[in-house]
Amino acid sequence: MPWQPPQGQNLPGTHFSALLGSRHGSLWIGTTRGLARWKDGQLRTYTDLEHPAAIFAIIEDDSGTI
């Protein structure tokens, strides 16, 4: 069974294009229509509603900045 976000929460797109498990316990999810972060059972999306951007890479630097 495919993973589904909690009711009332949605990913910005249906196709994953990048994933990153961060040192702080977040799962960053890049899609073809934006970016999302899954942490502690909550999904937060980071999108520009007028111009959705495809995310093809997610990196974390030595200080933990995404």
FENRAGI-V37592 format. One record per backbone hydrogen bond with DSSP energy under -1.0 kcal/mol. NH is the residue of the N-H (numbers start at 1). CO is the residue of the C=O. E is the energy in kcal/mol with one decimal. If there is no record, write none. Layout:
BEGIN
((NH,CO,E) (NH,CO,E))
END
This chain:
BEGIN
((9,6,-2.3) (17,30,-3.2) (18,30,-1.5) (20,28,-2.0) (22,26,-2.8) (25,22,-1.6) (27,38,-2.5) (28,20,-3.2) (29,36,-3.1) (30,18,-3.4) (31,34,-3.0) (32,15,-1.3) (35,46,-1.8) (36,29,-2.1) (37,44,-2.9) (38,27,-2.9) (39,42,-2.4) (42,39,-1.8) (44,37,-2.6) (46,35,-3.7) (55,31,-2.6) (61,65,-2.4) (64,61,-2.0))
END
